[in-house]
Amino acid sequence: MFKLPLAALGLAALATAAQAHGDVAPQPVNTDALPEVGEEWLTENPYRGQEAEVWQAAIDIGGSGYNQNCARCHGLGGVSGGLAPDLRYLEAEEMGDEWFVERFRTGYTQNGITKMPAFGELLGQKAAWAIRTYLETRPDDGALDEATGRLLEIRDELTTLASGGGGDAAALQAELSIIAEGVETGSGAPVADSAPYRAASLIGGAQPDFAGAAEVLTVGLSAAH
């Protein structure tokens, strides 16, 4: 899918009348786990390119914040049904950041009717950039299609390992990592927070979670289709 230019995103927001968000109270987002970003609003995502722990925390917190406050209009997982901009395709660069944070701070009103509330003062800058990080790391539509067959096989192998059966966990992790590297984002961000990425992370380290990794692949592949 092509990336929506900023002007088109702005115009697409006019279509949100059918699902106006103005009558829904914004839900707080706990951002205590994220580094401070200062009081002055930034124009570029400070969590992009951070070390893996901070980056993943921003995605997890941003995903929760998005689903509580944004999914009603913009779609679960960032997948828009067409009534509001599909924010997965807002470019992961400074111009895209500026558009996103301005709309987040000030909201959107048409003919005196609030279509999107101003979240800035209510949720704060850390929540804004966490949600931005979550959105820009969403895999592109169809990004897992070519690998689906093999990922299902890996899922079954992980299930066997979880039940005490044999298997080469290191080889599976390496293969998942390679698949994850090839998953493209809608925004052009270099790394997608994809099912194979999550699964590879879960089976790494001293205490691999094979059952959790298998579940991540099951859920992720279901959502992709």
C-alpha positions in Angstrom: 0.0 0.0 0.0 1.2 3.5 -0.8 2.0 5.9 2.0 -0.5 8.7 2.4 1.0 12.1 1.9 0.5 14.5 4.8 -2.0 16.6 2.9 -4.1 13.6 2.2 -4.0 12.5 5.8 -5.2 15.9 6.8 -8.1 15.8 4.3 -9.0 12.2 5.2 -9.6 13.4 8.8 -12.7 15.1 7.4 -14.3 11.8 7.0 -14.4 11.0 10.8 -17.8 12.5 11.2 -19.4 9.1 11.3 -17.3 8.1 14.3 -16.7 11.4 16.2 -14.5 10.9 19.2 -15.5 14.1 20.9 -18.0 12.3 23.2 -15.4 9.9 24.6 -13.2 10.9 27.6 -9.5 10.2 27.0 -8.1 7.4 29.1 -4.8 8.1 31.0 -1.6 6.3 29.9 1.0 5.2 32.4 4.4 6.3 31.0 6.5 5.9 34.1 8.7 3.3 32.5 9.8 5.7 29.7 12.7 8.2 29.8 11.7 11.8 30.4 11.6 14.0 27.3 11.3 17.4 28.9 8.4 19.9 29.1 8.8 21.5 25.7 7.1 19.6 23.0 9.5 18.0 20.5 9.1 17.8 16.8 10.8 14.4 16.3 10.1 11.0 18.0 12.6 10.7 20.8 12.0 6.9 21.2 12.9 6.1 17.6 16.3 4.5 17.5 16.6 4.0 21.2 18.1 0.9 22.7 15.8 -2.2 22.5 14.5 -2.1 26.0 13.3 1.5 25.8 12.0 1.1 22.2 10.0 -2.0 23.2 8.6 -0.3 26.3 7.5 2.6 24.1 5.7 0.2 21.8 4.0 -1.7 24.6 2.8 1.5 26.3 1.9 3.2 23.1 -0.1 0.1 22.0 -2.1 0.2 25.2 -2.6 4.0 24.9 -3.6 3.7 21.3 -6.2 1.0 21.9 -7.8 2.9 24.7 -7.9 6.3 23.0 -7.5 6.0 19.3 -8.7 2.6 18.0 -12.3 3.6 18.0 -11.8 5.9 15.0 -8.4 4.8 13.6 -8.9 1.0 13.9 -7.6 -1.8 16.0 -3.8 -2.3 15.5 -3.8 1.0 13.5 -5.7 -0.6 10.6 -8.2 2.0 9.6 -11.6 1.0 8.1 -11.5 4.1 5.9 -13.3 6.6 8.1 -10.1 8.1 9.5 -6.5 8.2 8.4 -4.5 5.0 8.5 -1.7 6.2 10.8 0.5 3.3 10.0 1.4 5.0 6.7 2.5 8.3 8.3 6.2 8.5 7.4 8.6 7.7 10.2 10.5 10.9 9.8 10.4 14.5 11.1 7.6 15.7 8.8 5.4 12.8 9.8 6.3 13.4 13.5 5.3 17.1 13.2 1.9 16.3 11.7 1.2 13.6 14.3 2.2 15.6 17.4 0.3 18.7 16.2 -2.9 16.8 15.7 -2.3 14.9 19.0 -1.9 18.2 20.9 -4.7 20.3 19.4 -7.2 17.7 18.1 -9.5 18.3 15.2 -12.7 20.3 15.1 -15.1 20.8 12.1 -18.0 23.3 12.1 -17.7 23.6 15.8 -18.0 19.8 16.4 -15.0 18.0 17.9 -14.0 15.0 15.7 -10.9 14.3 17.7 -10.2 15.7 21.2 -6.9 17.5 22.1 -4.9 14.9 23.9 -1.8 17.0 24.6 -2.6 18.3 28.1 -4.5 15.3 29.1 -2.1 12.5 28.2 1.2 14.3 27.8 4.2 14.2 25.5 5.6 10.8 26.6 2.2 9.2 25.8 2.2 10.9 22.4 5.5 9.6 21.3 4.8 6.1 22.7 1.7 5.9 20.6 3.7 7.3 17.6 6.3 4.6 18.1 3.7 1.9 18.3 2.0 3.1 15.1 5.2 3.5 13.0 6.4 0.0 13.8 3.2 -1.7 12.6 4.0 -4.2 9.8 2.7 -3.3 6.3 -0.3 -5.1 4.9 0.7 -8.5 3.6 4.2 -8.2 5.1 4.0 -11.7 6.5 2.3 -13.4 3.6 5.3 -15.0 2.0 6.6 -16.3 5.4 3.2 -17.5 6.7 3.7 -21.2 5.8 7.1 -21.4 7.5 6.0 -19.4 10.5 3.2 -21.9 11.1 5.7 -24.7 11.0 7.9 -22.9 13.4 4.9 -22.3 15.7 4.3 -26.1 15.7 7.9 -26.7 16.5 7.8 -24.3 19.4 4.7 -26.0 20.7 6.6 -29.2 20.7 9.5 -27.6 22.6 7.0 -26.2 25.1 5.7 -29.6 25.9 9.2 -31.0 26.5 9.8 -32.4 23.0 13.0 -32.1 21.0 14.0 -29.3 18.7 16.8 -26.8 18.0 15.7 -23.6 19.8 18.8 -21.7 18.7 18.2 -22.4 15.0 14.5 -21.4 15.4 15.4 -18.1 17.0 18.0 -17.4 14.3 15.4 -18.1 11.6 12.7 -16.0 13.3 15.2 -13.1 13.5 16.0 -13.4 9.8 12.3 -13.4 8.9 11.7 -10.4 11.2 14.4 -8.4 9.5 12.5 -8.8 6.2 9.2 -7.5 7.5 8.5 -4.0 6.2 6.6 -1.3 8.1 3.9 0.9 6.5 5.7 4.0 7.7 9.2 3.1 6.4 10.6 2.6 9.9 13.5 0.2 9.8 12.2 -2.3 12.3 8.7 -3.8 12.5 7.3 -4.9 15.8 6.1 -8.1 14.1 5.0 -11.6 15.4 8.4 -13.2 14.3 10.3 -10.3 16.1 8.3 -10.9 19.3 8.7 -14.7 19.1 12.4 -14.5 18.5 12.7 -12.3 21.6 10.7 -14.7 23.7 12.8 -17.7 23.0 16.1 -15.9 23.6 18.0 -15.7 26.9 18.3 -18.1 29.8 14.6 -18.8 30.2 13.0 -19.2 26.8 9.2 -19.0 26.6 8.4 -21.5 23.9 4.7 -21.5 24.7 4.5 -17.7 24.7 6.3 -17.5 21.4 4.0 -20.1 19.8 1.0 -18.0 21.0 2.5 -14.8 19.6 2.8 -16.4 16.2 -0.7 -17.8 16.3 -2.2 -14.5 17.2 0.0 -12.5 14.9 -0.7 -14.6 11.9 -4.4 -14.6 12.6 -4.4 -10.8 12.8 -2.4 -10.5 9.6 -5.2 -12.3 7.8 
